[in-house]
Amino acid sequence: MMIGCVKLFNGNHNRGDYTEITYYDDSDQMVEPEEASRVRIREMLSDGTVIKESWGFCGRIRKSA
């Protein structure tokens, strides 16, 4: 598993085989969930095809100086 990326495999998805959650900081670098300010959630088929993708804010939101 890569840093800041979580794959969930279970039968609770709309149409996909798994969900991939990736966490990012303010500089668009992948980080661990505790350090994230943004998140990308993708619902995927087993062959890697993206069915649905969502972005949002989470955790740490830093203000610019």
Secondary structure, DSSP 4 states (H G I P E B T S, - for coil): --TTEEEE-SS-SSS-SEEEEEEE-TTS-B--GGG-SEEEEEEE-TTS-EEEEEEEE-S--PPP-
